[in-house]
Amino acid sequence: MTIMHPVHTIPHTQKRVLVIGGGISGLAAAHYLQQRGIKVRVLEKNHRPGGLIQSERVAGFLLEHAATCLFNFLPEVDLFCQNLGLNGEQLFRQEAARRRYLIRDGRPVPVPMSVGGFVQSNLISLPGKLRLLLEPFIPRGPGDGDQETVAQFVTRRLGREMYERAIEPYVSGTLAGDGERACLRSTFSQLAALEQEHGSLLKGMIWRKLAGIRTSGCGARVFSFRQGMAAMAQAVARQLGADFMPGHTVTSLMRQGPVWQVTSVDDQHRGLTHAADAVLVATPAQDAAGLLESLSQPLGRLLRGITYAPMVIVHLGFARQDLVHPLDGIGCLVPRCEAGWELLGSLWSSTLFADRAPAGQVLLMNYLGGSRHPEAGEWTDQALIERSMADLRRMVGVRGTPSLARVIRHARALPGYQLGHPLFLRGLDEQLALLPGIFLAGNYLRGVSVRACISQGEQAAAQITHLLSVQETVAGVREPSRPPVGVWGQGPRGR
């Protein structure tokens, strides 16, 4: 169960927080800081909020550039949507999107939603099923989840076939990762905890069910918004008003007496200086390293160690009669062990949510690249469309030509949580302790999902609020310091 951080009210007449990066992590933190009455400004180098999250209407189709939905069970995410006035805009998963598919022997097979279902299905072979049933008798591991990969753990507990057929396609297709390198504790922490607490995954799940304990994801709601996922970022930007500053690239970050001084350059190449009592760096890890390594070389080295997988999304729209498959599910993933496939998976957007395609049309969101095929990012748009079409003919029986085709590329889509990731987090905490007033947020830390990023933003806001409260307590009641000329809302330098 997630415990909400209490909202502290402090004497913050002139307290200022600067957020560098207008992705969902930084925006969530800015929102929660504003809710606490703290003056906050967001600097974003792009001309819109949201980072990779972007939604657009094209010929009646709603295309998502990155995340398609929120799979939520956290109260702080519900509060986030409520505070932004988005509850009435929420669009929930359609009933037809309950099923999931995996490719087995070249064709889509429904994914069983229980252990009993796996035993009865043809997704796993008879030897694989027998190995799965042995799981309660497998000895507990050493508990060193920091140094065990997802592949090693699942193979040890459930068998190699279960990993290759059920877990690997999820890691590759949903997380763009490599289960042979992904850190167990950072990627599937709950599985590691079940083994350590109960000695068995199956025993642990049965015990929790009997005890009425919800596991993460149990009772979760899957939703988006009528105008797409970008609605959240746009709502925060509206809430911030003039303090959301798009088109501003940060060029330097340094300590100036009692405050942090940040310099940014706008599209007209005008410099602007900002001063803040705390700075939240909510950019991708490499960008954060570029800003912070002059303050701490060890911190910069740690951040540069994070690797990102590329991803290509190919949106394809079709007339409904041009597909044989009923599309009665959320989509289909492709295991690495299935030869001859370029797609990592296909998400059936128009089944997942209503109003994603014009009447009589369907929309498929197809994924290529990731850690499995990083070279896909170098292919031409035409090659990507053709290879997607070739796989879709086998997957869903496409018979016609697409009524819409759109390619979206992300050179740095998702970070990889590789072995030793918890040690990386501890190293970050040690280095940040030497830089009071500097904070980090982002999907390379403690979860890549939108849900996790919002939660991390709320936690960052709570930590910053605590710091400002301590500063105020130590300083006592005093005349607030006056920011230097050109700082926090004043014009560009030289004007």
C-alpha positions in Angstrom: 0.0 0.0 0.0 1.3 3.4 -0.9 1.4 6.0 1.9 0.7 9.5 0.8 3.2 12.2 2.0 1.5 14.8 4.2 1.3 18.3 2.8 3.4 20.6 4.9 2.6 24.3 5.0 5.7 26.5 5.6 6.5 30.2 5.7 7.5 30.2 2.0 6.9 33.9 1.1 9.9 33.9 -1.2 10.8 30.3 -1.4 11.4 29.3 -5.0 11.9 25.9 -6.7 13.1 25.5 -10.3 12.3 22.4 -12.2 14.4 21.6 -15.2 12.5 19.4 -17.6 8.8 19.4 -18.5 8.2 15.7 -18.8 5.6 14.0 -16.7 8.0 13.5 -13.7 8.9 17.2 -13.5 5.4 18.4 -14.1 4.0 16.1 -11.4 6.6 17.5 -9.0 5.8 21.1 -10.0 2.1 20.4 -9.5 2.5 19.0 -6.0 4.9 21.8 -5.1 2.3 24.3 -6.2 -0.3 22.5 -4.2 1.9 23.1 -1.2 1.9 26.8 -1.9 5.5 26.9 -3.0 6.4 29.1 -6.0 7.7 26.9 -8.8 8.9 27.4 -12.3 9.5 24.8 -15.0 12.0 25.2 -17.8 11.4 23.0 -20.8 13.6 23.0 -24.0 10.7 21.8 -26.2 7.8 24.0 -27.2 5.2 21.8 -25.4 4.9 20.0 -22.1 5.0 16.2 -21.6 8.4 15.0 -22.9 7.9 11.9 -25.0 4.2 11.9 -24.2 2.3 13.5 -27.0 -1.1 13.0 -28.5 -2.4 14.2 -31.9 -5.5 13.7 -34.1 -4.8 12.8 -37.7 -7.6 12.1 -40.1 -9.9 11.1 -37.2 -7.3 8.8 -35.6 -5.8 9.6 -32.1 -2.1 8.8 -32.2 0.0 8.5 -29.1 3.7 9.2 -29.4 4.6 7.2 -26.3 2.5 6.0 -23.4 -1.0 5.0 -24.3 -2.6 4.6 -20.9 -2.3 4.6 -17.1 -2.4 1.3 -15.3 -3.0 2.7 -11.9 -3.4 1.5 -8.3 -1.7 4.5 -6.5 -3.8 7.1 -4.6 -1.4 9.9 -5.5 -2.1 9.4 -9.2 -5.8 9.5 -8.6 -5.3 12.7 -6.6 -3.1 14.1 -9.4 -5.9 13.6 -12.0 -8.5 15.0 -9.6 -6.6 18.1 -8.8 -6.1 18.8 -12.5 -9.9 18.5 -13.1 -9.4 15.5 -15.4 -11.7 13.0 -13.8 -14.5 13.9 -16.3 -12.1 13.5 -19.1 -11.0 10.0 -18.2 -11.6 7.2 -20.7 -11.5 3.7 -19.3 -10.5 0.5 -21.0 -13.3 -1.1 -23.0 -14.5 -4.6 -22.0 -13.2 -6.1 -25.2 -9.7 -5.2 -24.2 -9.4 -7.6 -21.3 -7.7 -10.4 -23.3 -4.0 -10.4 -24.3 -2.2 -12.4 -26.9 1.3 -13.9 -27.4 2.7 -15.4 -30.6 3.2 -19.2 -30.4 4.4 -21.1 -33.5 3.7 -18.1 -35.7 0.1 -17.3 -34.6 -1.5 -15.3 -31.8 -2.6 -17.4 -28.8 -4.6 -16.0 -25.8 -2.6 -15.5 -22.7 -4.0 -17.4 -19.7 -4.7 -15.2 -16.7 -4.0 -17.8 -14.0 -1.6 -20.7 -13.2 -4.5 -23.1 -14.0 -5.0 -21.4 -17.3 -1.4 -21.9 -18.2 -1.6 -25.6 -17.4 -4.6 -25.9 -19.7 -3.4 -23.7 -22.6 -1.2 -24.6 -25.5 1.0 -21.6 -24.9 3.4 -23.7 -22.8 4.5 -27.3 -23.7 3.8 -30.3 -21.5 7.4 -30.3 -20.1 7.1 -26.6 -19.5 3.8 -27.1 -17.6 5.3 -29.8 -15.4 8.3 -27.5 -14.7 5.9 -24.7 -13.7 4.1 -27.0 -11.2 7.4 -27.8 -9.5 7.8 -24.1 -8.5 6.7 -24.5 -4.9 9.4 -27.1 -4.4 12.3 -25.0 -5.7 14.6 -23.8 -2.9 14.6 -20.2 -2.0 17.4 -18.2 -3.7 20.1 -16.2 -1.9 18.0 -13.1 -1.9 20.6 -11.1 -3.8 18.1 -9.5 -6.2 20.6 -6.8 -7.0 22.8 -9.3 -8.8 20.2 -11.6 -10.4 18.7 -10.9 -13.7 15.1 -11.3 -14.6 16.0 -14.2 -16.9 18.0 -16.0 -14.2 15.3 -15.6 -11.6 12.3 -16.7 -13.8 14.3 -19.6 -15.2 15.4 -20.7 -11.7 11.9 -20.6 -10.3 9.5 -21.2 -13.3 11.7 -22.8 -16.0 13.3 -21.5 -19.1 10.2 -22.0 -21.3 8.1 -19.9 -19.0 10.7 -17.1 -19.2 11.0 -17.3 -23.0 7.3 -17.6 -23.7 5.7 -15.3 -21.1 8.2 -13.0 -19.4 10.7 -12.2 -22.1 8.2 -10.7 -24.6 6.8 -8.5 -21.8 10.3 -7.2 -21.0 11.2 -6.7 -24.6 7.9 -5.4 -25.9 6.6 -3.3 -23.0 9.9 -2.2 -21.4 12.1 -2.2 -24.5 14.5 -4.1 -22.4 16.6 -7.3 -22.2 15.7 -9.8 -19.5 19.1 -11.3 -19.7 20.6 -8.0 -18.4 17.7 -6.4 -16.5 18.0 -6.3 -12.7 15.4 -8.4 -11.0 15.0 -6.2 -7.9 14.5 -3.0 -9.9 12.3 -4.5 -12.7 10.2 -7.0 -10.8 10.7 -6.2 -7.1 7.5 -7.8 -6.0 8.5 -11.2 -7.4 11.8 -11.0 -5.5 9.8 -10.1 -2.3 7.4 -13.0 -2.7 10.2 -15.5 -2.9 12.0 -14.2 0.1 8.8 -13.9 2.2 7.2 -17.2 1.3 9.9 -19.3 -0.4 7.7 -19.7 -3.5 5.9 -17.4 -5.9 2.8 -19.6 -6.1 2.7 -20.1 -2.3 3.1 -16.4 -1.8 0.3 -15.5 -4.3 -2.1 -18.0 -2.7 -1.3 -16.8 0.8 -1.9 -13.2 -0.2 -5.1 -14.0 -1.8 -6.3 -15.9 1.3 -5.2 -13.1 3.5 -7.0 -10.5 1.4 -3.7 -8.7 0.7 -3.7 -6.9 -2.7 -0.6 -7.2 -4.8 0.5 -4.3 -7.0 -1.8 -4.1 -9.9 -4.7 -5.9 -8.2 -7.8 -3.8 -8.6 -5.9 -1.4 -10.9 -7.8 0.8 -13.4 -6.7 1.2 -16.9 -7.5 4.6 -18.4 -6.5 7.4 -20.6 -8.2 10.7 -21.5 -10.6 11.7 -24.3 -7.9 13.7 -26.0 -5.1 11.4 -25.1 -2.4 11.1 -22.6 -1.0 14.6 -23.3 -4.1 16.0 -21.4 -2.2 15.6 -18.1 0.9 17.5 -19.2 -1.3 20.2 -20.8 -3.4 20.6 -17.6 -0.3 21.1 -15.4 1.1 23.6 -17.9 -2.1 25.6 -17.8 -2.0 25.5 -14.0 1.5 26.9 -13.9 0.7 29.6 -16.4 3.7 31.9 -17.1 5.8 29.7 -14.9 5.8 27.0 -17.4 8.5 28.2 -19.8 8.8 26.2 -23.0 11.6 26.8 -25.5 14.2 27.3 -22.7 17.4 25.3 -22.8 19.4 25.3 -19.5 23.1 26.1 -20.1 24.5 26.3 -16.5 23.7 25.4 -12.9 25.8 26.7 -10.0 25.7 27.7 -6.4 25.5 31.5 -5.8 25.6 32.3 -2.1 22.5 30.9 -0.4 20.7 30.1 -3.7 21.1 28.1 -6.8 21.6 30.0 -10.0 20.4 28.6 -13.3 21.0 30.1 -16.7 18.8 29.3 -19.7 18.7 30.4 -23.3 15.4 30.9 -25.2 14.7 30.5 -28.9 15.8 34.0 -29.6 19.2 33.2 -28.0 18.5 35.5 -25.1 20.0 34.5 -21.8 17.8 34.4 -18.6 19.1 33.9 -15.1 16.9 32.2 -12.5 17.6 31.8 -8.7 16.0 29.1 -6.6 16.3 27.7 -3.1 16.0 24.2 -4.6 16.4 22.7 -8.1 14.8 19.5 -9.4 16.6 18.1 -12.4 13.9 16.1 -14.2 15.6 15.4 -17.6 16.9 12.1 -19.1 20.0 10.8 -17.3 22.5 12.0 -19.8 21.1 15.5 -19.9 21.2 15.6 -16.1 24.8 14.5 -16.2 25.7 17.4 -18.5 24.2 19.8 -16.0 25.5 18.3 -12.8 29.0 16.9 -13.6 30.6 20.3 -13.1 29.2 20.2 -9.5 30.0 16.5 -8.9 32.1 14.4 -11.3 31.0 11.1 -9.5 27.4 12.1 -9.9 27.9 12.8 -13.6 29.6 9.4 -14.1 26.8 7.6 -12.4 24.2 9.3 -14.6 26.1 8.7 -17.8 26.0 5.0 -16.9 22.3 4.8 -17.6 21.6 3.3 -21.1 18.4 3.9 -23.1 16.9 1.6 -25.7 15.6 3.1 -29.0 12.0 2.5 -30.0 10.0 3.0 -33.2 6.2 3.2 -33.2 4.4 2.6 -36.5 0.7 3.6 -36.3 -1.4 1.9 -38.9 -5.1 2.4 -39.6 -7.2 0.0 -41.6 -10.8 -0.5 -42.6 -12.2 -3.1 -40.1 -13.1 -5.6 -42.9 -9.5 -5.7 -44.0 -8.4 -7.6 -40.9 -9.3 -11.3 -40.2 -8.6 -11.3 -36.5 -11.4 -10.1 -34.2 -9.0 -7.8 -32.3 -10.7 -8.9 -29.1 -7.9 -7.8 -26.8 -5.4 -5.2 -25.8 -2.8 -6.5 -28.3 -0.2 -9.1 -29.0 3.5 -9.5 -28.0 6.1 -11.5 -29.9 8.6 -13.6 -28.0 12.3 -13.5 -29.1 12.3 -17.2 -29.6 9.8 -16.8 -32.4 11.9 -16.6 -35.5 11.4 -14.2 -38.4 9.5 -11.4 -36.7 10.5 -7.7 -36.7 7.6 -6.5 -34.4 8.1 -6.6 -30.7 4.4 -6.3 -30.3 1.2 -4.6 -31.5 -1.2 -2.7 -29.3 -4.8 -2.5 -30.6 -5.6 1.1 -29.7 -9.1 1.2 -31.1 -10.0 -1.9 -29.0 -8.4 -0.5 -25.9 -10.3 2.8 -25.9 -13.2 4.3 -27.7 -12.9 7.1 -30.2 -9.3 6.2 -31.3 -10.3 5.6 -34.9 -13.1 6.8 -37.3 -16.2 4.7 -37.6 -15.5 1.5 -39.5 -11.7 1.8 -39.0 -9.2 0.3 -36.5 -5.9 1.6 -35.2 -2.9 -0.6 -34.5 0.1 0.8 -32.6 3.1 -1.3 -33.6 6.5 -1.4 -31.8 9.9 -2.1 -33.3 13.5 -1.7 -32.1 14.1 -1.8 -28.4 17.1 -3.8 -27.0 16.2 -6.7 -29.3 16.4 -4.8 -32.6 18.2 -1.4 -31.9 19.1 -1.2 -35.6 15.4 -0.6 -36.5 15.8 3.1 -35.7 18.0 3.4 -38.8 15.5 2.0 -41.2 13.5 4.2 -43.5 9.9 5.0 -42.8 8.9 2.9 -45.8 10.9 -0.1 -44.7 9.4 0.1 -41.2 5.9 0.3 -42.6 6.5 -2.7 -45.0 8.0 -4.8 -42.2 5.2 -4.0 -39.9 2.7 -4.9 -42.6 4.4 -8.2 -43.2 4.2 -9.2 -39.5 0.6 -8.0 -39.2 -0.4 -10.2 -42.1 0.6 -13.2 -40.0 -0.6 -11.8 -36.7 -4.0 -10.4 -37.5 -4.6 -11.3 -41.2 -4.3 -7.9 -42.7 -5.5 -8.1 -46.3 -5.7 -4.5 -47.5 -3.5 -1.4 -47.5 -3.5 1.0 -44.5 -5.7 4.1 -44.6 -3.2 5.8 -42.3 0.5 5.2 -41.7 2.6 7.3 -39.3 6.2 6.5 -38.0 7.4 7.9 -34.7 11.0 7.5 -33.6 12.5 7.7 -30.1 16.3 7.5 -30.0 16.1 7.3 -26.2 12.7 5.6 -25.4 13.1 3.8 -22.1 16.1 3.3 -19.7 17.4 -0.1 -18.9 17.5 -1.2 -15.2 20.6 -3.3 -15.5 22.3 -5.4 -12.8 23.4 -3.3 -9.9 20.7 -0.7 -10.4 19.8 -0.5 -6.6 23.6 0.1 -6.0 23.4 2.9 -8.6 20.4 4.5 -6.7 22.4 4.3 -3.4 25.3 6.0 -5.1 23.1 8.8 -6.4 21.7 9.4 -2.9 25.2 9.6 -1.5 26.3 12.2 -4.1 23.1 14.2 -3.8 23.6 14.5 0.0 26.7 16.5 -0.8 24.6 18.9 -2.9 21.8 20.1 -0.6 19.1 21.7 -2.7 19.6 19.5 -5.8 17.1 16.8 -6.5 16.5 14.3 -9.3 13.4 12.8 -10.9 12.9 10.7 -13.9 12.0 7.3 -15.3 15.6 6.0 -14.9 15.2 6.0 -11.1 12.3 3.9 -9.6 9.9 3.0 -12.4 9.4 3.7 -16.1 5.6 3.8 -16.2 3.6 7.0 -16.2 2.2 5.9 -12.8 5.6 5.6 -11.3 6.8 8.9 -12.7 3.8 10.7 -11.2 4.5 9.0 -7.8 8.2 9.9 -8.0 7.2 13.5 -8.7 5.0 13.6 -5.6 7.9 12.1 -3.5 10.3 14.7 -4.9 7.9 17.5 -4.0 7.6 16.1 -0.4 11.4 15.9 -0.1 11.9 19.5 -1.4 9.1 20.8 0.9 10.9 19.1 3.9 14.2 20.8 2.9 12.6 24.2 2.7 10.9 23.6 6.0 14.2 22.8 7.7 15.8 25.8 6.1 13.0 28.1 7.4 13.2 26.6 10.8 17.0 27.0 11.0 16.9 30.6 9.7 13.9 31.6 11.9 11.7 34.5 11.0 13.8 36.8 8.7 13.4 39.3 6.0 13.3 37.2 2.8 16.4 37.7 0.5 15.8 39.7 -2.6 16.6 37.9 -5.9 19.3 39.5 -8.1 18.3 41.5 -11.2 17.2 39.2 -14.0 16.0 36.5 -11.7 12.6 34.7 -11.4 10.3 36.5 -13.7 12.4 39.4 -14.8 13.6 40.0 -18.3 16.5 38.4 -20.2 20.0 39.6 -19.3 21.3 42.6 -21.2 17.8 44.1 -21.7 
